[in-house]
Amino acid sequence: MAWYDEAVFYHIYPLGLTGAPRLNDFGQVEHRLNTLLPWIDHIKAIGCNALYIGPLFESVGHGYETIDYKKLDRRLGDNDDLVKFVQTCHEKGVKVIFDGVFNHVGRDFFAFKDLLEKREASPYKDWFKQVNFSGNNEYNDGLSYENWGGYNLLVKLNQQNPAVQDYIAEVIKFWVETFDVDGIRLDAADVLDFDYMKMIRRVGDSLKEDFYLMGEVIHGDYSRWVNASTLHAVTNYTLHKALYSGHNDHNYFEIAHTVKRNYEMGGNKPLGLRLYNFVDNHDVERIASKLTHKAHLIPVHILLYTLPGVPSIYYGSEFGIEGKKGRGENTDAPLRPALDLKDYENALEDNTLTKLISALGKVRQDVKALSYGDYEQLLLTNRQYAFARVLGDDEAIIAVNNDDNDARITVPAHHNLYLGVLSGQKVKAEGSLNITLKANEGEIFIPLNEETQSYEPVDFEVFEEEVKEEEAALQEEVVLPEEVRDVPYEDMTVEELQACILAKMAANGPVSDDMKRSVLENVYHDSLVNWVKSFR
């Protein structure tokens, strides 16, 4: 058991949240990181006790083309600002992990600049993978090299080189000694050399008790990365996908199957395979944009906080903000917006989703079975799903409903009296628990006794009304104006193109709400032009 087993993470992409310029002009230092200090109180207020923040260090643009691992990006401030930020987090009981971009560097990284200048004579020529002095690239370097993701902006390090390993080890020591960081999220961990990761694990273990290593892994057998010699945890992309598509398709079997497979991968033990669970992050579209029915934000977040693994909230998503990938070079910019916390200062009183997430954070920290309890599936249909987390006499029964109608279910229970922590209702049980699940909601039941904590009920009615209003707006008929019917598609506005597509759909048959929604949520002109031209 370690601090990260009971963590509830908050995730900040600092260059975006602070509104830093997209490109680094390498001019004067701007102390934008200090504007994030008030967010620490917000993080605590919604029940989070750990922060994943990054990338942080000097880079050219988005932060993942690092050029100096020992200097805070000047668009964010200086090292003293980062020392102060981490210290403030610790004072308020928040652990901090940094983004460790150790797979590749930017072209202005000192060793790569030396290679470009001195070529074969550079002492750093073996620091990078597959350097070919007979090759060339779009920068006209007169050489080529292995990159990450097809981008020569990102130069892949030769992770098997002892000198590179020594350098990265020194960086990690610097981060711990200078900033007192509590762990690292390893970027692109699924393409890192395994011996390289083992070195990072040894360094971390030697520097700080319970130093946490979490890796970005998309697909595969997660147990390859999560074990005693490499990483403590990986990003749970399989559950991320299942959570939104399982609700969009009214298919709880997808979610339950994903959970079962991951749980078995960890030897059917709650800590056998530590996973970092999330519904969105700085690389994927916001959960509020991915869900077909926004009412499903309620059961999605209940599952996020109660299934095996630790939960994480991406900044702004606790308010229900949307974000879809854009077009052109900066496609991720809409996922990483600048936000002013003052615009959300009343969210805990006025925003039902924020209140739900805050309540879930409190339950997660109070009920140890949610961190350490065995997982037991109790009931599964396409639209209802119930399971238990059991730790000795400590138990939590979780039930969710993705249907637009209320549902009545019965599940086995081991205690006589339970408290529904989200509704405040007290329910008697005699060997089984009879539960009424409201439409598109869920509940967490814990044994009610003298030691049971009290919880403020969450009122979902306001949220349901907001969702109904939005659904009604989507159902409004879109009529194509007479004056644009002969206008070329390329000259139409987004709204006019949407109307054309809906009209053509209607000519071919009934148009469902989902079909209307998919059209109205597409705001990309070129995409709509291609779409409308696809009709015969």
C-alpha positions in Angstrom: 0.0 0.0 0.0 1.3 3.4 -1.0 0.0 7.0 -1.3 -0.8 6.4 -5.0 -3.2 3.5 -4.2 -5.5 6.0 -2.5 -4.9 8.8 -5.0 -7.6 10.8 -6.8 -5.7 12.6 -9.5 -6.2 15.9 -11.2 -4.5 16.4 -14.5 -3.3 19.8 -15.7 -1.7 20.7 -19.1 0.0 23.9 -17.9 0.8 25.6 -21.2 -2.8 25.4 -22.1 -4.5 26.2 -18.8 -2.3 29.3 -18.3 -2.9 30.5 -21.9 0.8 30.4 -22.8 1.8 31.2 -26.4 1.8 28.3 -28.7 5.5 28.8 -29.6 8.3 29.8 -27.4 10.1 33.0 -28.5 12.8 32.4 -25.9 12.4 35.9 -24.7 11.7 37.0 -21.1 10.4 34.8 -18.4 6.6 35.0 -17.8 5.5 33.8 -14.4 2.2 32.1 -15.6 2.6 29.1 -13.3 1.8 31.3 -10.3 -1.7 31.8 -11.7 -2.3 28.1 -11.0 -1.8 28.4 -7.3 -5.5 29.1 -6.6 -6.3 25.9 -8.5 -4.7 23.9 -5.7 -7.5 24.8 -3.3 -10.0 23.9 -6.1 -8.3 20.5 -6.6 -8.7 19.8 -2.9 -12.3 21.1 -2.8 -13.4 18.5 -5.4 -11.8 15.6 -3.5 -8.5 15.2 -5.4 -5.2 14.6 -3.5 -2.7 14.2 -6.3 -1.8 16.2 -9.3 -0.3 15.1 -12.6 1.1 18.3 -14.3 3.1 18.6 -17.5 4.9 19.0 -19.7 6.8 21.7 -17.7 10.3 22.0 -19.0 11.8 24.3 -21.7 10.6 23.4 -25.1 9.8 24.9 -28.5 6.1 24.5 -28.7 3.6 22.0 -27.1 6.1 20.9 -24.5 7.0 17.4 -25.7 10.0 18.6 -27.7 12.1 19.2 -24.6 15.3 21.2 -25.0 16.3 21.7 -21.3 15.1 19.2 -18.7 16.4 21.3 -15.8 14.7 24.6 -16.5 11.0 25.4 -16.3 9.6 26.6 -19.6 10.0 30.4 -19.6 6.4 30.7 -20.8 5.5 29.3 -17.4 8.1 30.9 -15.2 11.4 30.0 -13.5 12.5 27.1 -11.3 11.7 29.1 -8.1 8.1 29.3 -9.3 8.0 25.5 -9.7 9.6 25.0 -6.3 6.9 27.2 -4.7 4.1 25.5 -6.6 5.1 22.0 -5.5 5.7 23.1 -2.0 2.2 24.7 -1.8 0.7 21.5 -3.1 2.5 19.5 -0.4 1.4 21.9 2.3 -2.2 21.3 1.2 -1.9 17.5 1.1 -1.5 17.1 -2.7 1.1 14.9 -4.2 2.7 16.0 -7.5 4.0 14.0 -10.5 5.7 15.5 -13.5 5.5 14.6 -17.2 8.8 12.7 -18.0 9.4 13.1 -21.7 12.4 10.7 -21.9 11.7 8.9 -25.2 12.7 11.9 -27.4 14.0 15.4 -27.3 13.6 18.6 -29.4 16.0 19.6 -32.1 17.4 22.4 -29.9 18.4 20.0 -27.2 22.1 20.6 -26.5 23.4 17.2 -27.5 21.5 17.2 -30.8 22.7 20.7 -31.7 26.2 19.5 -31.1 25.6 16.5 -33.4 24.3 18.8 -36.2 27.4 21.0 -35.8 30.1 18.4 -35.4 28.5 15.5 -37.2 30.8 12.3 -36.9 33.1 14.2 -34.5 30.3 14.9 -32.0 30.7 13.0 -28.6 26.9 12.8 -28.7 26.5 11.0 -32.0 25.5 7.8 -30.3 22.9 9.5 -28.1 20.3 9.2 -30.8 18.8 6.3 -32.7 19.7 5.3 -36.2 21.7 8.4 -37.1 22.6 8.2 -40.8 25.2 10.7 -42.0 24.4 9.8 -45.6 20.7 10.7 -45.2 18.8 14.0 -45.2 15.4 15.4 -44.1 13.0 18.4 -44.5 15.4 20.5 -42.3 18.3 19.8 -44.8 20.4 18.5 -41.9 22.6 16.4 -44.2 21.7 13.4 -42.0 18.7 11.5 -40.8 17.6 9.9 -37.6 14.8 7.9 -35.9 12.0 10.1 -34.7 8.8 9.6 -32.7 5.5 9.4 -34.5 6.9 10.4 -37.9 7.9 13.9 -36.7 11.5 14.9 -37.2 10.8 17.6 -34.6 11.0 14.8 -32.0 14.4 13.2 -32.0 14.4 9.7 -30.5 17.0 9.1 -27.8 19.2 6.0 -27.9 17.9 4.6 -24.6 20.4 1.7 -24.6 23.3 4.1 -24.5 24.8 4.2 -20.9 25.6 7.9 -21.3 21.9 8.6 -22.1 20.8 6.6 -19.1 23.2 8.4 -16.8 21.9 11.7 -18.1 18.3 10.9 -17.6 19.1 9.5 -14.1 20.7 12.8 -13.3 17.6 14.7 -14.5 15.4 12.6 -12.2 17.6 13.2 -9.3 17.6 16.9 -10.0 13.8 16.9 -10.1 13.5 15.2 -6.7 16.3 17.3 -5.0 15.2 20.6 -6.5 11.4 20.3 -6.7 10.6 17.4 -4.3 8.5 15.8 -7.0 6.6 12.6 -5.9 6.7 10.7 -9.2 6.7 10.8 -12.9 4.3 10.0 -15.7 6.5 8.5 -18.5 5.4 9.8 -21.9 5.2 7.3 -24.7 6.0 4.4 -22.3 4.8 1.9 -24.7 7.8 2.5 -27.0 10.4 2.9 -24.3 13.2 0.3 -24.0 12.4 -2.0 -21.0 15.9 -1.9 -19.6 15.7 1.9 -19.8 12.5 1.8 -17.7 14.1 -0.5 -15.2 16.9 2.0 -14.8 14.3 4.7 -14.2 12.6 2.6 -11.6 15.8 1.9 -9.7 16.6 5.6 -9.7 13.2 6.5 -8.4 13.2 3.9 -5.7 16.6 5.1 -4.5 15.5 8.7 -4.2 12.2 8.7 -2.5 9.9 6.3 -0.7 6.9 5.4 -2.8 8.2 7.3 -5.8 5.5 6.7 -8.4 6.1 5.8 -12.0 3.1 5.8 -14.3 3.4 5.1 -18.0 1.5 6.2 -21.0 0.5 2.9 -22.7 -2.3 2.7 -25.2 -2.8 -1.0 -26.0 -1.4 -4.4 -25.2 -0.8 -6.6 -22.1 -0.5 -4.0 -19.4 1.3 -6.5 -17.1 4.3 -6.2 -19.4 4.8 -2.7 -18.0 3.3 -2.9 -14.5 5.5 -5.1 -12.4 8.1 -4.9 -9.6 10.9 -3.9 -11.9 9.4 -1.4 -14.3 6.3 0.7 -13.7 3.8 1.0 -10.9 0.9 1.8 -13.2 -0.1 2.5 -16.8 -2.8 4.6 -18.4 -6.0 2.6 -18.8 -6.9 3.4 -22.4 -9.0 0.3 -22.8 -11.4 1.4 -20.0 -11.4 4.9 -21.4 -12.7 3.7 -24.7 -15.2 1.3 -23.1 -16.7 3.9 -20.8 -17.8 6.3 -23.5 -18.7 3.7 -26.2 -20.4 1.4 -23.7 -22.7 4.2 -22.9 -23.2 5.5 -26.4 -24.1 2.0 -27.6 -26.1 1.1 -24.4 -23.7 -1.8 -24.0 -22.5 -2.4 -20.4 -21.1 -5.8 -21.6 -18.2 -3.9 -23.2 -17.3 -2.1 -20.0 -17.7 -5.3 -17.8 -15.7 -7.3 -20.3 -12.9 -4.7 -20.3 -12.8 -4.6 -16.5 -12.8 -8.4 -16.2 -9.9 -8.8 -18.7 -7.8 -6.1 -16.9 -8.6 -7.7 -13.5 -7.6 -11.1 -14.7 -4.4 -9.6 -16.1 -3.6 -8.6 -12.6 -4.2 -12.0 -11.1 -7.7 -11.2 -9.9 -6.2 -9.0 -7.2 -7.2 -5.3 -6.6 -3.6 -4.2 -6.7 -2.4 -6.9 -9.0 -2.5 -4.5 -12.0 -2.4 -0.8 -10.9 -4.2 1.3 -13.5 -4.6 5.0 -14.0 -8.2 5.5 -15.0 -9.5 8.5 -16.9 -12.4 9.6 -19.2 -10.4 12.3 -21.1 -7.0 13.9 -21.1 -4.8 16.3 -23.1 -4.7 14.0 -26.1 -8.3 12.9 -26.5 -11.6 14.7 -26.9 -13.5 15.8 -23.8 -15.9 13.2 -22.4 -18.8 15.8 -22.6 -18.1 15.9 -26.4 -17.8 12.1 -26.8 -21.0 11.1 -25.1 -24.0 10.9 -27.3 -26.3 11.6 -24.3 -24.9 14.0 -21.7 -27.0 12.5 -19.0 -24.5 9.6 -19.1 -21.9 11.9 -17.6 -23.4 10.7 -14.3 -23.0 6.9 -14.6 -19.7 7.4 -16.4 -18.1 9.2 -13.5 -19.6 6.9 -10.9 -17.8 4.0 -12.7 -14.6 6.0 -13.1 -14.4 6.4 -9.3 -15.4 2.9 -8.3 -13.9 0.4 -10.7 -10.4 -1.0 -9.9 -7.7 1.6 -10.5 -7.2 5.2 -9.5 -9.4 7.9 -11.0 -8.2 11.1 -12.7 -10.0 14.3 -13.7 -8.7 16.4 -16.6 -8.8 20.1 -15.8 -12.1 21.7 -16.8 -14.0 18.5 -17.4 -15.4 18.6 -13.8 -17.4 21.6 -15.1 -18.6 19.7 -18.1 -16.7 21.7 -20.7 -16.5 20.3 -24.3 -13.5 19.9 -26.5 -13.0 18.4 -29.9 -9.9 18.1 -32.0 -9.4 20.9 -34.4 -7.9 21.1 -37.9 -4.5 21.9 -39.2 -1.2 21.8 -37.4 -2.6 22.6 -33.9 -5.3 20.0 -33.7 -5.0 19.5 -30.0 -5.4 23.2 -29.0 -9.2 22.8 -28.4 -8.5 20.1 -25.9 -6.1 22.3 -23.9 -7.9 25.7 -23.4 -7.0 28.5 -21.1 -9.5 28.7 -18.2 -10.1 31.3 -15.6 -11.0 29.7 -12.3 -13.1 32.8 -11.4 -15.5 31.8 -14.1 -16.3 28.6 -12.2 -16.1 29.9 -8.6 -19.7 28.8 -7.9 -19.4 25.5 -9.6 -19.6 23.5 -6.3 -23.0 25.1 -5.6 -24.4 25.5 -9.1 -22.9 22.8 -11.3 -24.3 19.3 -10.7 -21.4 17.5 -12.4 -18.9 19.4 -10.2 -20.9 18.5 -7.1 -21.0 14.8 -8.2 -17.3 14.6 -8.8 -16.7 16.3 -5.4 -18.9 13.8 -3.7 -17.2 10.9 -5.5 -13.8 12.2 -4.4 -14.9 12.2 -0.8 -16.4 8.7 -1.0 -13.3 7.4 -2.7 -11.1 8.7 0.1 -13.4 7.5 2.9 -14.3 4.0 1.6 -11.1 2.0 1.5 -12.8 -0.9 -0.3 -12.8 1.3 -3.4 -9.0 1.4 -3.3 -8.2 -2.1 -2.0 -11.3 -4.2 -2.3 -11.8 -7.2 -4.5 -14.0 -6.7 -7.5 -17.1 -8.9 -7.8 -19.6 -8.5 -10.7 -23.2 -8.8 -9.3 -25.5 -8.0 -12.3 -25.0 -7.3 -16.0 -27.4 -6.4 -18.8 -26.9 -4.0 -21.7 -28.4 -1.1 -19.7 -27.7 -2.0 -16.0 -24.5 -3.0 -14.3 -23.8 -3.7 -10.7 -20.7 -4.8 -8.9 -19.2 -4.9 -5.4 -15.8 -3.8 -4.0 -15.2 -5.9 -0.9 -12.4 -5.5 1.7 -13.2 -7.8 4.7 -16.3 -6.4 6.3 -15.9 -3.2 4.4 -18.1 -3.2 1.2 -19.4 -0.9 -1.5 -22.1 -2.0 -3.9 -22.2 0.1 -7.1 -25.1 0.1 -9.6 -25.5 2.2 -12.7 -28.2 2.6 -15.3 -27.7 3.9 -18.9 -31.4 3.6 -19.9 -33.8 6.6 -20.3 -36.2 4.8 -17.9 -35.9 3.8 -14.3 -34.9 0.3 -13.6 -35.5 -2.1 -10.7 -32.7 -4.6 -9.9 -31.9 -7.0 -7.1 -28.3 -7.9 -6.1 -26.8 -10.0 -3.3 -25.8 -8.1 -0.1 -23.9 -9.1 3.1 -25.2 -6.4 5.5 -28.6 -5.5 6.8 -28.7 -1.8 6.2 -27.1 0.4 3.5 -26.7 4.0 2.8 -26.9 5.4 -0.7 -24.1 8.0 -0.5 -25.3 10.0 -3.6 -29.0 10.1 -2.7 -28.9 9.8 1.0 -31.5 7.0 1.0 -31.3 4.2 3.6 -32.1 0.8 2.3 -32.7 -2.5 4.2 -31.4 -5.7 2.9 -32.1 -9.3 3.8 -29.6 -11.3 1.9 -30.2 -9.1 -1.2 -30.5 -5.5 -2.0 -33.5 -4.3 -4.0 -32.5 -1.1 -5.8 -34.5 1.4 -7.9 -32.1 3.0 -10.3 -33.3 6.3 -11.8 -32.8 6.9 -15.6 -29.2 7.6 -16.5 -28.0 7.6 -12.9 -26.4 5.3 -10.4 -25.6 4.8 -6.8 -23.0 3.7 -4.3 -24.3 1.7 -1.3 -22.1 1.3 1.8 -23.0 -0.5 5.0 -24.8 1.9 7.4 -23.5 1.8 11.0 -22.2 4.1 13.7 -18.9 4.6 11.8 -20.5 5.5 8.5 -19.5 8.9 7.3 -22.3 11.4 6.4 -22.6 12.6 2.8 -24.4 15.5 1.2 -27.0 14.2 -1.3 -26.4 15.1 -4.9 -29.5 16.5 -6.7 -29.5 15.3 -10.2 -32.8 16.9 -11.2 -31.3 20.2 -12.3 -28.7 18.3 -14.5 -31.5 16.2 -16.0 -33.5 19.4 -16.9 -30.4 20.9 -18.6 -29.9 17.8 -20.6 -33.5 17.7 -21.7 -33.3 21.3 -22.9 -30.2 20.5 -24.9 -31.8 17.4 -26.4 -34.9 19.5 -27.3 -32.7 22.0 -29.1 -31.1 19.2 -31.1 -34.5 17.9 -32.1 -35.6 21.3 -33.6 -36.1 21.0 -37.3 -33.4 22.6 -39.4 -34.8 24.3 -42.5 -32.6 25.2 -45.4 -33.2 28.9 -46.3 -34.6 29.5 -49.8 -31.9 32.0 -50.7 -29.0 29.5 -50.4 -30.5 26.5 -52.2 -28.6 27.3 -55.4 -25.4 28.4 -53.6 -22.3 26.2 -54.2 -21.5 24.0 -51.2 -18.1 25.5 -50.8 -19.6 29.0 -50.3 -22.2 27.9 -47.7 -21.8 28.5 -44.0 -21.4 25.6 -41.5 -25.1 26.1 -40.5 -26.2 26.0 -44.1 -24.2 22.8 -44.8 -25.7 21.2 -41.8 -29.2 22.0 -43.0 -28.4 20.6 -46.4 -27.2 17.3 -44.9 -30.2 17.0 -42.7 -32.5 17.7 -45.6 -30.8 15.0 -47.7 -31.0 12.6 -44.9 -34.8 13.2 -44.5 -35.3 12.6 -48.2 -33.8 9.1 -47.7 -35.9 8.2 -44.6 -36.5 9.0 -40.9 -33.8 11.0 -39.2 -33.1 9.8 -35.7 -31.9 12.1 -32.8 -28.5 10.5 -33.0 -28.3 11.3 -36.7 -29.2 14.9 -36.1 -26.8 15.2 -33.3 -23.9 13.8 -35.3 -24.6 16.5 -38.0 -25.0 19.4 -35.7 -21.9 18.5 -33.7 -19.8 18.6 -36.8 -18.6 22.2 -37.2 -15.8 21.6 -39.6 -16.5 23.2 -43.0 -14.4 20.9 -45.2 -15.8 17.8 -43.6 -19.4 19.0 -44.1 -18.7 19.8 -47.7 -17.4 16.3 -48.3 -20.4 14.9 -46.4 -23.1 16.7 -48.3 -21.4 15.8 -51.6 -21.5 12.1 -50.7 -25.3 12.0 -51.1 -26.6 10.8 -54.5 
